[in-house]
Amino acid sequence: RWEDNSDRDLAAYANLQYASDFSFASLHSKLGGMYRDKVRTNKYVSYLFTPASSSRPVQGIDFNTPDEIEWKISAPKGSVGPLNYDAAEKIGAVYLMESLNGNNWTVIAGVRAEHTLQSYTMEFPAAGDDPYGEQNYWDLLPSISVKYSPIEKMNLRASYFKSINRPGFFEIVPYSIINEDYMEFGNKDLKRAKIDNVDLRWEYFPSATEQIMVGLFYKKIQNPIEFAYYTVNNRQFGYGPANLGNATNYGFEIDVIKFMRNVGVKANYTYTHSAITTPKVTYGRDEAGKLERRSVDQTRPLVNQAPHVANVAIMYKDTRNNWDAQIAVTYSGEKIVIASHYLDSDYWEEGSFSLDVSLEKKFKSNVSIFAKGSNLLNMPVRRYIKTVNAYNADFDKQDINSGKTLIREDFHGMSMLLGARYRF
C-alpha cells in the first residue's frame, strides 16, 4: 500500500496581565486567548498482489518459500477508500486567571472556555457512510490551586482542575483497514474524555539540587478513550478507539533527588489504581442446552494504566571538567493494552525493565562528544490473555499451568548512538 499525508498547524496567542498590591497580599490578573487551526490531507492507495501463473501454485511442488513465487499486481491503479480524506481541527479558547500571593501562601484560581470543531471529508466513503462528519462542542474548565509554606524550603499544595482529552484526527474518521490477521476501525462517534482532577502534594527542598516530593491524586474520567477489540455492527469485529464507560483513577507518587558532590540519585515511584466497569459478552447453555449469548459486567483497569511504575537514575555531573553521565533503570508493571469485547479476553502486557545509559563530554571550543544506549536489557515484550486452553499445551512457549495464553512476543532490540555536536 502507498500512504501520504501532509499537516498544517497555525496558532495565535494573546495575553494581558495586571498586578496590584494590598496590605496583606499581591494580586496578579491574567486574561488571554488562543486560536489554533490544524489541517491534514491524507492519501491512501492499496494494491493486491496475486500469483502470476494461471493455476494456483502448490508449496513443495511449485515453490518452497514465498519469495520463489512470481507475483503480479491484479489492479495496477490500486484501490482507494475512506482513508483518502481531509481533516480539520479548529480550537478557540479564552481564559481568566487570578493569583493572590501572601507571605507564605498562594491561591490561584481561573477558568478556561474552549470551543472545538473537528471535521473530516472523505473522497471515497464506504457504502452507507456520510462523506462529511464533524464534532462541535464547548467546554468550561475551572481550576483552583493553593500553596502553603509552613517553614522555609517546604510546601504544601492542593489543586482541583477540569480537563479534556480530545480524539485525534485519525480516530474519528470512519475508515477500515483489513490487515493480515485483523481489521482496524475508525470511530466517528468517539467522544472526548472529560476529567475531574484532584491533587495533594508535600514538597521539601533540602538544597538547591535536592528534593523530596510525596503526592496523592484522584481522577474521575467520563468516557475515557481506549484501544479496544469491538464491533461496529454486531457482524464485523476489529480494533480501534472506543468509549466503553466511565472510570476512576487514584494513587500516590514519591519523587526523590539526592546529590553527594558530583554523584546524584533520582528515584520516582507511582502507584495507580484505575477501574472501569464495562459490559462483556460470554456464551453459555440455557436450560434446554442451547447455546446462548450473554452480557455481563466486568471491572478492569484502564487500558495502558500500569499499577506500578518506577525509575531510578544515577547521575554524574562534573561542571568543572564538563562531564555528564547517567544510568537509568525503569520498570513498568503489567497492564492491559487492548480491551476485549469478550469476558476475560483483554490483552495484557507483561511488566518489564529497561536500561538506558548516556555520556557526554563538552570542550571549550563549543564541541561535545556523546554516547547513548537505549533498551540495553532488550527484554521481550509479551502480550497474553489470562485464560488457557488445553489444546495449546503442545505449542511452543505456551504454558497452560501459568493461567495465560501467549499471543505475541517482540524484541525491539538495543540501540546505540555515538556522535559529536557543535554549538554556534
Contacts in CASP RR format, 6 or more apart in sequence:
PFRMAT RR
TARGET T0000
AUTHOR 0000-0000-0000
METHOD contacts of the structure
MODEL  1
RWEDNSDRDLAAYANLQYASDFSFASLHSKLGGMYRDKVRTNKYVSYLFT
PASSSRPVQGIDFNTPDEIEWKISAPKGSVGPLNYDAAEKIGAVYLMESL
NGNNWTVIAGVRAEHTLQSYTMEFPAAGDDPYGEQNYWDLLPSISVKYSP
IEKMNLRASYFKSINRPGFFEIVPYSIINEDYMEFGNKDLKRAKIDNVDL
RWEYFPSATEQIMVGLFYKKIQNPIEFAYYTVNNRQFGYGPANLGNATNY
GFEIDVIKFMRNVGVKANYTYTHSAITTPKVTYGRDEAGKLERRSVDQTR
PLVNQAPHVANVAIMYKDTRNNWDAQIAVTYSGEKIVIASHYLDSDYWEE
GSFSLDVSLEKKFKSNVSIFAKGSNLLNMPVRRYIKTVNAYNADFDKQDI
NSGKTLIREDFHGMSMLLGARYRF
1 44 0 8 1.000
1 45 0 8 1.000
1 46 0 8 1.000
1 47 0 8 1.000
2 43 0 8 1.000
2 44 0 8 1.000
2 45 0 8 1.000
2 46 0 8 1.000
2 47 0 8 1.000
3 42 0 8 1.000
3 43 0 8 1.000
3 44 0 8 1.000
3 45 0 8 1.000
3 83 0 8 1.000
4 42 0 8 1.000
4 43 0 8 1.000
5 40 0 8 1.000
5 41 0 8 1.000
5 42 0 8 1.000
5 43 0 8 1.000
6 40 0 8 1.000
6 41 0 8 1.000
7 38 0 8 1.000
7 39 0 8 1.000
7 40 0 8 1.000
8 37 0 8 1.000
8 38 0 8 1.000
8 39 0 8 1.000
8 40 0 8 1.000
9 36 0 8 1.000
9 37 0 8 1.000
9 38 0 8 1.000
10 36 0 8 1.000
10 37 0 8 1.000
10 38 0 8 1.000
11 34 0 8 1.000
11 35 0 8 1.000
11 36 0 8 1.000
11 37 0 8 1.000
12 34 0 8 1.000
12 35 0 8 1.000
12 36 0 8 1.000
13 32 0 8 1.000
13 33 0 8 1.000
13 34 0 8 1.000
14 32 0 8 1.000
14 33 0 8 1.000
14 34 0 8 1.000
15 30 0 8 1.000
15 31 0 8 1.000
15 32 0 8 1.000
15 33 0 8 1.000
16 30 0 8 1.000
16 31 0 8 1.000
16 32 0 8 1.000
17 28 0 8 1.000
17 29 0 8 1.000
17 30 0 8 1.000
17 31 0 8 1.000
18 28 0 8 1.000
18 29 0 8 1.000
19 26 0 8 1.000
19 27 0 8 1.000
19 28 0 8 1.000
19 29 0 8 1.000
20 26 0 8 1.000
20 27 0 8 1.000
20 29 0 8 1.000
21 27 0 8 1.000
24 102 0 8 1.000
25 100 0 8 1.000
25 101 0 8 1.000
25 102 0 8 1.000
26 100 0 8 1.000
26 101 0 8 1.000
26 102 0 8 1.000
27 98 0 8 1.000
27 99 0 8 1.000
27 100 0 8 1.000
27 101 0 8 1.000
28 98 0 8 1.000
28 99 0 8 1.000
28 101 0 8 1.000
29 96 0 8 1.000
29 97 0 8 1.000
29 98 0 8 1.000
29 99 0 8 1.000
30 95 0 8 1.000
30 96 0 8 1.000
30 97 0 8 1.000
30 98 0 8 1.000
30 99 0 8 1.000
31 94 0 8 1.000
31 95 0 8 1.000
31 96 0 8 1.000
31 97 0 8 1.000
32 94 0 8 1.000
32 95 0 8 1.000
32 96 0 8 1.000
33 92 0 8 1.000
33 93 0 8 1.000
33 94 0 8 1.000
33 95 0 8 1.000
34 91 0 8 1.000
34 92 0 8 1.000
34 93 0 8 1.000
35 90 0 8 1.000
35 91 0 8 1.000
35 92 0 8 1.000
35 93 0 8 1.000
36 89 0 8 1.000
36 90 0 8 1.000
36 91 0 8 1.000
36 92 0 8 1.000
37 88 0 8 1.000
37 89 0 8 1.000
37 90 0 8 1.000
38 88 0 8 1.000
38 89 0 8 1.000
38 90 0 8 1.000
38 169 0 8 1.000
39 86 0 8 1.000
39 87 0 8 1.000
39 88 0 8 1.000
40 86 0 8 1.000
40 87 0 8 1.000
40 88 0 8 1.000
40 169 0 8 1.000
41 85 0 8 1.000
41 86 0 8 1.000
42 83 0 8 1.000
42 84 0 8 1.000
42 85 0 8 1.000
42 86 0 8 1.000
42 87 0 8 1.000
42 170 0 8 1.000
43 83 0 8 1.000
43 84 0 8 1.000
44 80 0 8 1.000
44 81 0 8 1.000
44 83 0 8 1.000
44 84 0 8 1.000
45 78 0 8 1.000
45 79 0 8 1.000
45 80 0 8 1.000
46 78 0 8 1.000
46 79 0 8 1.000
46 80 0 8 1.000
47 73 0 8 1.000
47 75 0 8 1.000
47 78 0 8 1.000
47 79 0 8 1.000
48 73 0 8 1.000
48 74 0 8 1.000
48 75 0 8 1.000
48 78 0 8 1.000
48 79 0 8 1.000
49 71 0 8 1.000
49 72 0 8 1.000
49 73 0 8 1.000
49 74 0 8 1.000
50 71 0 8 1.000
50 72 0 8 1.000
50 74 0 8 1.000
51 57 0 8 1.000
51 69 0 8 1.000
51 70 0 8 1.000
51 71 0 8 1.000
51 72 0 8 1.000
52 70 0 8 1.000
52 71 0 8 1.000
52 72 0 8 1.000
53 62 0 8 1.000
53 70 0 8 1.000
57 63 0 8 1.000
57 69 0 8 1.000
62 69 0 8 1.000
63 69 0 8 1.000
80 123 0 8 1.000
80 124 0 8 1.000
81 122 0 8 1.000
81 123 0 8 1.000
81 124 0 8 1.000
81 125 0 8 1.000
81 126 0 8 1.000
81 175 0 8 1.000
82 122 0 8 1.000
82 124 0 8 1.000
82 125 0 8 1.000
82 126 0 8 1.000
82 129 0 8 1.000
82 173 0 8 1.000
82 174 0 8 1.000
82 175 0 8 1.000
82 176 0 8 1.000
83 173 0 8 1.000
83 175 0 8 1.000
83 177 0 8 1.000
84 122 0 8 1.000
84 123 0 8 1.000
84 124 0 8 1.000
85 120 0 8 1.000
85 121 0 8 1.000
85 122 0 8 1.000
85 123 0 8 1.000
85 173 0 8 1.000
85 175 0 8 1.000
86 120 0 8 1.000
86 121 0 8 1.000
87 118 0 8 1.000
87 119 0 8 1.000
87 120 0 8 1.000
87 121 0 8 1.000
87 169 0 8 1.000
87 172 0 8 1.000
87 173 0 8 1.000
88 117 0 8 1.000
88 118 0 8 1.000
88 119 0 8 1.000
88 120 0 8 1.000
89 116 0 8 1.000
89 117 0 8 1.000
89 118 0 8 1.000
89 166 0 8 1.000
89 168 0 8 1.000
89 169 0 8 1.000
90 116 0 8 1.000
90 117 0 8 1.000
90 118 0 8 1.000
91 114 0 8 1.000
91 115 0 8 1.000
91 116 0 8 1.000
91 117 0 8 1.000
92 114 0 8 1.000
92 115 0 8 1.000
92 116 0 8 1.000
93 112 0 8 1.000
93 113 0 8 1.000
93 114 0 8 1.000
93 115 0 8 1.000
94 112 0 8 1.000
94 113 0 8 1.000
95 110 0 8 1.000
95 111 0 8 1.000
95 112 0 8 1.000
95 113 0 8 1.000
96 110 0 8 1.000
96 111 0 8 1.000
97 108 0 8 1.000
97 109 0 8 1.000
97 110 0 8 1.000
98 108 0 8 1.000
98 109 0 8 1.000
98 110 0 8 1.000
99 106 0 8 1.000
99 107 0 8 1.000
99 108 0 8 1.000
100 106 0 8 1.000
100 107 0 8 1.000
100 108 0 8 1.000
104 148 0 8 1.000
104 149 0 8 1.000
104 150 0 8 1.000
105 146 0 8 1.000
105 147 0 8 1.000
105 148 0 8 1.000
105 149 0 8 1.000
106 146 0 8 1.000
106 147 0 8 1.000
107 144 0 8 1.000
107 145 0 8 1.000
107 146 0 8 1.000
107 147 0 8 1.000
108 143 0 8 1.000
108 144 0 8 1.000
108 145 0 8 1.000
108 146 0 8 1.000
109 142 0 8 1.000
109 143 0 8 1.000
109 144 0 8 1.000
109 145 0 8 1.000
110 142 0 8 1.000
110 143 0 8 1.000
110 144 0 8 1.000
111 140 0 8 1.000
111 141 0 8 1.000
111 142 0 8 1.000
111 143 0 8 1.000
112 140 0 8 1.000
112 141 0 8 1.000
112 142 0 8 1.000
112 143 0 8 1.000
113 138 0 8 1.000
113 139 0 8 1.000
113 140 0 8 1.000
113 141 0 8 1.000
114 138 0 8 1.000
114 139 0 8 1.000
114 141 0 8 1.000
114 164 0 8 1.000
115 137 0 8 1.000
115 138 0 8 1.000
115 139 0 8 1.000
116 135 0 8 1.000
116 136 0 8 1.000
116 137 0 8 1.000
116 138 0 8 1.000
116 139 0 8 1.000
116 166 0 8 1.000
116 192 0 8 1.000
117 134 0 8 1.000
117 135 0 8 1.000
117 136 0 8 1.000
118 134 0 8 1.000
118 135 0 8 1.000
118 136 0 8 1.000
118 166 0 8 1.000
118 167 0 8 1.000
118 168 0 8 1.000
118 169 0 8 1.000
118 172 0 8 1.000
119 132 0 8 1.000
119 133 0 8 1.000
119 134 0 8 1.000
119 135 0 8 1.000
120 132 0 8 1.000
120 133 0 8 1.000
120 134 0 8 1.000
120 169 0 8 1.000
120 172 0 8 1.000
120 173 0 8 1.000
121 131 0 8 1.000
121 132 0 8 1.000
121 133 0 8 1.000
122 129 0 8 1.000
122 131 0 8 1.000
122 132 0 8 1.000
122 173 0 8 1.000
122 174 0 8 1.000
123 131 0 8 1.000
125 131 0 8 1.000
125 174 0 8 1.000
126 174 0 8 1.000
126 176 0 8 1.000
129 174 0 8 1.000
133 188 0 8 1.000
135 167 0 8 1.000
135 172 0 8 1.000
135 192 0 8 1.000
137 192 0 8 1.000
139 164 0 8 1.000
139 192 0 8 1.000
139 194 0 8 1.000
140 162 0 8 1.000
141 161 0 8 1.000
141 162 0 8 1.000
141 163 0 8 1.000
141 164 0 8 1.000
142 160 0 8 1.000
142 161 0 8 1.000
142 162 0 8 1.000
143 159 0 8 1.000
143 160 0 8 1.000
143 161 0 8 1.000
143 162 0 8 1.000
144 159 0 8 1.000
144 160 0 8 1.000
144 161 0 8 1.000
145 157 0 8 1.000
145 158 0 8 1.000
145 159 0 8 1.000
145 160 0 8 1.000
145 161 0 8 1.000
146 157 0 8 1.000
146 158 0 8 1.000
146 159 0 8 1.000
147 155 0 8 1.000
147 156 0 8 1.000
147 157 0 8 1.000
148 155 0 8 1.000
148 156 0 8 1.000
148 157 0 8 1.000
149 155 0 8 1.000
149 156 0 8 1.000
150 156 0 8 1.000
153 204 0 8 1.000
153 205 0 8 1.000
153 206 0 8 1.000
154 202 0 8 1.000
154 203 0 8 1.000
154 204 0 8 1.000
154 205 0 8 1.000
155 201 0 8 1.000
155 202 0 8 1.000
155 203 0 8 1.000
155 204 0 8 1.000
156 201 0 8 1.000
156 202 0 8 1.000
156 203 0 8 1.000
157 199 0 8 1.000
157 200 0 8 1.000
157 201 0 8 1.000
157 202 0 8 1.000
157 203 0 8 1.000
158 199 0 8 1.000
158 200 0 8 1.000
158 201 0 8 1.000
159 197 0 8 1.000
159 198 0 8 1.000
159 199 0 8 1.000
160 196 0 8 1.000
160 197 0 8 1.000
160 198 0 8 1.000
160 199 0 8 1.000
161 197 0 8 1.000
162 194 0 8 1.000
162 195 0 8 1.000
162 196 0 8 1.000
162 197 0 8 1.000
163 194 0 8 1.000
163 195 0 8 1.000
163 197 0 8 1.000
164 192 0 8 1.000
164 193 0 8 1.000
164 194 0 8 1.000
164 195 0 8 1.000
165 192 0 8 1.000
165 193 0 8 1.000
165 195 0 8 1.000
165 224 0 8 1.000
165 225 0 8 1.000
166 192 0 8 1.000
167 187 0 8 1.000
167 190 0 8 1.000
167 191 0 8 1.000
167 192 0 8 1.000
167 225 0 8 1.000
167 241 0 8 1.000
170 186 0 8 1.000
171 186 0 8 1.000
171 187 0 8 1.000
171 190 0 8 1.000
171 225 0 8 1.000
171 240 0 8 1.000
171 241 0 8 1.000
172 186 0 8 1.000
172 187 0 8 1.000
172 188 0 8 1.000
172 190 0 8 1.000
173 186 0 8 1.000
173 188 0 8 1.000
174 185 0 8 1.000
174 186 0 8 1.000
174 187 0 8 1.000
174 188 0 8 1.000
175 184 0 8 1.000
175 185 0 8 1.000
175 186 0 8 1.000
176 183 0 8 1.000
176 184 0 8 1.000
176 185 0 8 1.000
176 186 0 8 1.000
176 236 0 8 1.000
177 183 0 8 1.000
177 184 0 8 1.000
182 238 0 8 1.000
182 239 0 8 1.000
183 236 0 8 1.000
183 237 0 8 1.000
183 238 0 8 1.000
183 239 0 8 1.000
184 238 0 8 1.000
184 239 0 8 1.000
184 240 0 8 1.000
185 232 0 8 1.000
185 238 0 8 1.000
185 239 0 8 1.000
185 240 0 8 1.000
186 240 0 8 1.000
186 241 0 8 1.000
187 232 0 8 1.000
187 240 0 8 1.000
187 241 0 8 1.000
187 242 0 8 1.000
190 225 0 8 1.000
190 241 0 8 1.000
190 242 0 8 1.000
190 243 0 8 1.000
191 223 0 8 1.000
191 243 0 8 1.000
192 223 0 8 1.000
193 221 0 8 1.000
193 222 0 8 1.000
193 223 0 8 1.000
193 224 0 8 1.000
193 225 0 8 1.000
193 243 0 8 1.000
194 221 0 8 1.000
194 222 0 8 1.000
194 223 0 8 1.000
195 219 0 8 1.000
195 220 0 8 1.000
195 221 0 8 1.000
195 222 0 8 1.000
196 219 0 8 1.000
196 220 0 8 1.000
197 217 0 8 1.000
197 218 0 8 1.000
197 219 0 8 1.000
198 217 0 8 1.000
198 218 0 8 1.000
198 219 0 8 1.000
199 215 0 8 1.000
199 216 0 8 1.000
199 217 0 8 1.000
199 218 0 8 1.000
200 215 0 8 1.000
200 216 0 8 1.000
200 217 0 8 1.000
201 213 0 8 1.000
201 214 0 8 1.000
201 215 0 8 1.000
201 216 0 8 1.000
202 213 0 8 1.000
202 214 0 8 1.000
202 215 0 8 1.000
203 211 0 8 1.000
203 212 0 8 1.000
203 213 0 8 1.000
204 211 0 8 1.000
204 212 0 8 1.000
204 213 0 8 1.000
205 211 0 8 1.000
206 212 0 8 1.000
207 259 0 8 1.000
209 257 0 8 1.000
209 259 0 8 1.000
210 257 0 8 1.000
210 258 0 8 1.000
210 259 0 8 1.000
211 255 0 8 1.000
211 256 0 8 1.000
211 257 0 8 1.000
212 255 0 8 1.000
212 256 0 8 1.000
213 253 0 8 1.000
213 254 0 8 1.000
213 255 0 8 1.000
213 256 0 8 1.000
214 252 0 8 1.000
214 253 0 8 1.000
214 254 0 8 1.000
214 255 0 8 1.000
215 252 0 8 1.000
215 253 0 8 1.000
215 254 0 8 1.000
216 250 0 8 1.000
216 251 0 8 1.000
216 252 0 8 1.000
217 249 0 8 1.000
217 250 0 8 1.000
217 251 0 8 1.000
217 252 0 8 1.000
217 253 0 8 1.000
218 248 0 8 1.000
218 249 0 8 1.000
218 250 0 8 1.000
218 251 0 8 1.000
219 248 0 8 1.000
219 249 0 8 1.000
219 250 0 8 1.000
220 246 0 8 1.000
220 247 0 8 1.000
220 248 0 8 1.000
220 249 0 8 1.000
221 246 0 8 1.000
221 247 0 8 1.000
221 248 0 8 1.000
221 249 0 8 1.000
221 302 0 8 1.000
222 246 0 8 1.000
223 243 0 8 1.000
223 245 0 8 1.000
223 246 0 8 1.000
224 243 0 8 1.000
224 244 0 8 1.000
224 245 0 8 1.000
224 246 0 8 1.000
224 247 0 8 1.000
224 276 0 8 1.000
224 302 0 8 1.000
225 241 0 8 1.000
225 242 0 8 1.000
225 243 0 8 1.000
226 241 0 8 1.000
226 242 0 8 1.000
226 243 0 8 1.000
226 244 0 8 1.000
226 302 0 8 1.000
226 303 0 8 1.000
226 339 0 8 1.000
227 239 0 8 1.000
227 240 0 8 1.000
227 241 0 8 1.000
227 242 0 8 1.000
227 303 0 8 1.000
227 304 0 8 1.000
227 337 0 8 1.000
227 338 0 8 1.000
227 339 0 8 1.000
228 239 0 8 1.000
228 240 0 8 1.000
228 241 0 8 1.000
228 242 0 8 1.000
228 244 0 8 1.000
228 303 0 8 1.000
228 338 0 8 1.000
228 339 0 8 1.000
228 340 0 8 1.000
228 341 0 8 1.000
229 237 0 8 1.000
229 238 0 8 1.000
229 239 0 8 1.000
229 240 0 8 1.000
229 338 0 8 1.000
229 339 0 8 1.000
229 340 0 8 1.000
229 341 0 8 1.000
229 345 0 8 1.000
229 347 0 8 1.000
230 237 0 8 1.000
230 238 0 8 1.000
230 240 0 8 1.000
230 242 0 8 1.000
230 244 0 8 1.000
230 339 0 8 1.000
230 341 0 8 1.000
231 237 0 8 1.000
231 238 0 8 1.000
231 341 0 8 1.000
237 341 0 8 1.000
239 338 0 8 1.000
242 339 0 8 1.000
244 276 0 8 1.000
244 278 0 8 1.000
244 339 0 8 1.000
245 276 0 8 1.000
245 277 0 8 1.000
245 278 0 8 1.000
246 276 0 8 1.000
247 274 0 8 1.000
247 275 0 8 1.000
247 276 0 8 1.000
247 302 0 8 1.000
248 274 0 8 1.000
248 275 0 8 1.000
248 276 0 8 1.000
249 272 0 8 1.000
249 273 0 8 1.000
249 274 0 8 1.000
249 275 0 8 1.000
249 302 0 8 1.000
249 305 0 8 1.000
250 272 0 8 1.000
250 273 0 8 1.000
251 270 0 8 1.000
251 271 0 8 1.000
251 272 0 8 1.000
251 273 0 8 1.000
252 270 0 8 1.000
252 271 0 8 1.000
253 268 0 8 1.000
253 269 0 8 1.000
253 270 0 8 1.000
253 271 0 8 1.000
254 267 0 8 1.000
254 268 0 8 1.000
254 269 0 8 1.000
254 270 0 8 1.000
255 266 0 8 1.000
255 267 0 8 1.000
255 268 0 8 1.000
256 265 0 8 1.000
256 266 0 8 1.000
256 267 0 8 1.000
256 268 0 8 1.000
257 264 0 8 1.000
257 265 0 8 1.000
257 266 0 8 1.000
258 264 0 8 1.000
258 265 0 8 1.000
259 265 0 8 1.000
262 316 0 8 1.000
262 317 0 8 1.000
262 318 0 8 1.000
263 314 0 8 1.000
263 315 0 8 1.000
263 316 0 8 1.000
264 314 0 8 1.000
264 315 0 8 1.000
264 316 0 8 1.000
264 317 0 8 1.000
265 312 0 8 1.000
265 313 0 8 1.000
265 314 0 8 1.000
265 315 0 8 1.000
266 311 0 8 1.000
266 312 0 8 1.000
266 313 0 8 1.000
266 315 0 8 1.000
267 310 0 8 1.000
267 311 0 8 1.000
267 312 0 8 1.000
267 313 0 8 1.000
268 310 0 8 1.000
268 311 0 8 1.000
268 312 0 8 1.000
269 308 0 8 1.000
269 309 0 8 1.000
269 310 0 8 1.000
270 308 0 8 1.000
270 309 0 8 1.000
270 310 0 8 1.000
271 307 0 8 1.000
271 308 0 8 1.000
272 305 0 8 1.000
272 306 0 8 1.000
272 307 0 8 1.000
272 309 0 8 1.000
273 301 0 8 1.000
273 307 0 8 1.000
274 301 0 8 1.000
274 302 0 8 1.000
274 305 0 8 1.000
274 307 0 8 1.000
275 299 0 8 1.000
275 300 0 8 1.000
275 301 0 8 1.000
275 302 0 8 1.000
276 299 0 8 1.000
276 300 0 8 1.000
276 301 0 8 1.000
276 302 0 8 1.000
277 297 0 8 1.000
277 298 0 8 1.000
277 299 0 8 1.000
278 297 0 8 1.000
278 298 0 8 1.000
278 300 0 8 1.000
278 339 0 8 1.000
279 295 0 8 1.000
279 296 0 8 1.000
279 297 0 8 1.000
279 298 0 8 1.000
280 295 0 8 1.000
280 296 0 8 1.000
280 297 0 8 1.000
280 298 0 8 1.000
280 340 0 8 1.000
280 341 0 8 1.000
280 342 0 8 1.000
280 343 0 8 1.000
280 344 0 8 1.000
280 345 0 8 1.000
281 293 0 8 1.000
281 294 0 8 1.000
281 295 0 8 1.000
281 341 0 8 1.000
281 342 0 8 1.000
281 343 0 8 1.000
282 293 0 8 1.000
282 294 0 8 1.000
282 295 0 8 1.000
282 296 0 8 1.000
282 342 0 8 1.000
282 343 0 8 1.000
283 291 0 8 1.000
283 292 0 8 1.000
283 293 0 8 1.000
283 294 0 8 1.000
284 291 0 8 1.000
284 292 0 8 1.000
284 294 0 8 1.000
285 291 0 8 1.000
285 292 0 8 1.000
286 292 0 8 1.000
296 343 0 8 1.000
298 343 0 8 1.000
298 344 0 8 1.000
300 336 0 8 1.000
300 339 0 8 1.000
300 346 0 8 1.000
301 307 0 8 1.000
301 335 0 8 1.000
301 336 0 8 1.000
302 336 0 8 1.000
303 335 0 8 1.000
303 336 0 8 1.000
303 337 0 8 1.000
303 338 0 8 1.000
303 339 0 8 1.000
304 335 0 8 1.000
304 336 0 8 1.000
304 337 0 8 1.000
305 335 0 8 1.000
305 336 0 8 1.000
306 332 0 8 1.000
306 333 0 8 1.000
306 334 0 8 1.000
306 335 0 8 1.000
306 351 0 8 1.000
307 333 0 8 1.000
307 334 0 8 1.000
307 335 0 8 1.000
308 331 0 8 1.000
308 332 0 8 1.000
308 333 0 8 1.000
309 330 0 8 1.000
309 331 0 8 1.000
309 332 0 8 1.000
309 333 0 8 1.000
310 330 0 8 1.000
310 331 0 8 1.000
311 328 0 8 1.000
311 329 0 8 1.000
311 330 0 8 1.000
311 331 0 8 1.000
312 328 0 8 1.000
312 329 0 8 1.000
313 326 0 8 1.000
313 327 0 8 1.000
313 328 0 8 1.000
313 329 0 8 1.000
314 326 0 8 1.000
314 327 0 8 1.000
314 328 0 8 1.000
315 325 0 8 1.000
315 326 0 8 1.000
316 323 0 8 1.000
316 324 0 8 1.000
316 325 0 8 1.000
316 326 0 8 1.000
317 323 0 8 1.000
317 324 0 8 1.000
318 324 0 8 1.000
322 361 0 8 1.000
322 362 0 8 1.000
322 363 0 8 1.000
322 368 0 8 1.000
323 359 0 8 1.000
323 360 0 8 1.000
323 361 0 8 1.000
324 358 0 8 1.000
324 359 0 8 1.000
324 360 0 8 1.000
324 361 0 8 1.000
324 362 0 8 1.000
325 357 0 8 1.000
325 358 0 8 1.000
325 359 0 8 1.000
325 360 0 8 1.000
326 356 0 8 1.000
326 357 0 8 1.000
326 358 0 8 1.000
327 355 0 8 1.000
327 356 0 8 1.000
327 357 0 8 1.000
328 355 0 8 1.000
328 356 0 8 1.000
328 357 0 8 1.000
329 353 0 8 1.000
329 354 0 8 1.000
329 355 0 8 1.000
330 353 0 8 1.000
330 354 0 8 1.000
330 356 0 8 1.000
331 351 0 8 1.000
331 352 0 8 1.000
331 353 0 8 1.000
332 351 0 8 1.000
332 352 0 8 1.000
333 351 0 8 1.000
333 352 0 8 1.000
334 348 0 8 1.000
334 349 0 8 1.000
334 350 0 8 1.000
334 351 0 8 1.000
335 348 0 8 1.000
335 349 0 8 1.000
335 351 0 8 1.000
336 346 0 8 1.000
336 347 0 8 1.000
336 348 0 8 1.000
336 349 0 8 1.000
337 347 0 8 1.000
337 348 0 8 1.000
337 349 0 8 1.000
337 383 0 8 1.000
338 346 0 8 1.000
338 347 0 8 1.000
339 346 0 8 1.000
340 346 0 8 1.000
340 347 0 8 1.000
340 385 0 8 1.000
344 385 0 8 1.000
344 386 0 8 1.000
344 387 0 8 1.000
345 385 0 8 1.000
345 387 0 8 1.000
346 385 0 8 1.000
346 386 0 8 1.000
347 383 0 8 1.000
347 384 0 8 1.000
347 385 0 8 1.000
347 407 0 8 1.000
348 383 0 8 1.000
348 384 0 8 1.000
348 385 0 8 1.000
348 386 0 8 1.000
348 404 0 8 1.000
349 381 0 8 1.000
349 382 0 8 1.000
349 383 0 8 1.000
350 380 0 8 1.000
350 381 0 8 1.000
350 382 0 8 1.000
350 383 0 8 1.000
350 384 0 8 1.000
352 379 0 8 1.000
352 380 0 8 1.000
352 381 0 8 1.000
353 377 0 8 1.000
353 379 0 8 1.000
354 374 0 8 1.000
354 375 0 8 1.000
354 377 0 8 1.000
354 379 0 8 1.000
355 375 0 8 1.000
355 376 0 8 1.000
355 377 0 8 1.000
356 372 0 8 1.000
356 373 0 8 1.000
356 374 0 8 1.000
356 375 0 8 1.000
356 376 0 8 1.000
357 371 0 8 1.000
357 372 0 8 1.000
357 373 0 8 1.000
357 376 0 8 1.000
358 370 0 8 1.000
358 371 0 8 1.000
358 372 0 8 1.000
358 373 0 8 1.000
359 370 0 8 1.000
359 371 0 8 1.000
359 372 0 8 1.000
360 368 0 8 1.000
360 369 0 8 1.000
360 370 0 8 1.000
360 371 0 8 1.000
361 368 0 8 1.000
361 369 0 8 1.000
361 370 0 8 1.000
362 368 0 8 1.000
366 422 0 8 1.000
366 423 0 8 1.000
366 424 0 8 1.000
367 420 0 8 1.000
367 421 0 8 1.000
367 422 0 8 1.000
368 420 0 8 1.000
368 421 0 8 1.000
368 422 0 8 1.000
368 423 0 8 1.000
369 418 0 8 1.000
369 419 0 8 1.000
369 420 0 8 1.000
369 421 0 8 1.000
370 417 0 8 1.000
370 418 0 8 1.000
370 419 0 8 1.000
370 420 0 8 1.000
370 421 0 8 1.000
371 416 0 8 1.000
371 417 0 8 1.000
371 418 0 8 1.000
371 419 0 8 1.000
372 416 0 8 1.000
372 417 0 8 1.000
373 414 0 8 1.000
373 415 0 8 1.000
373 416 0 8 1.000
373 417 0 8 1.000
374 414 0 8 1.000
374 415 0 8 1.000
374 416 0 8 1.000
374 417 0 8 1.000
375 412 0 8 1.000
375 413 0 8 1.000
375 414 0 8 1.000
375 415 0 8 1.000
376 414 0 8 1.000
378 411 0 8 1.000
378 412 0 8 1.000
378 413 0 8 1.000
378 414 0 8 1.000
380 409 0 8 1.000
380 410 0 8 1.000
380 411 0 8 1.000
381 409 0 8 1.000
381 410 0 8 1.000
381 411 0 8 1.000
381 412 0 8 1.000
382 406 0 8 1.000
382 408 0 8 1.000
382 409 0 8 1.000
383 406 0 8 1.000
383 407 0 8 1.000
383 408 0 8 1.000
383 409 0 8 1.000
384 404 0 8 1.000
384 405 0 8 1.000
384 406 0 8 1.000
384 407 0 8 1.000
385 404 0 8 1.000
385 405 0 8 1.000
385 407 0 8 1.000
386 403 0 8 1.000
386 404 0 8 1.000
387 403 0 8 1.000
387 404 0 8 1.000
387 405 0 8 1.000
388 400 0 8 1.000
388 402 0 8 1.000
388 403 0 8 1.000
388 404 0 8 1.000
388 405 0 8 1.000
389 400 0 8 1.000
389 405 0 8 1.000
390 400 0 8 1.000
392 398 0 8 1.000
392 400 0 8 1.000
392 405 0 8 1.000
393 400 0 8 1.000
397 406 0 8 1.000
397 409 0 8 1.000
398 405 0 8 1.000
398 406 0 8 1.000
END
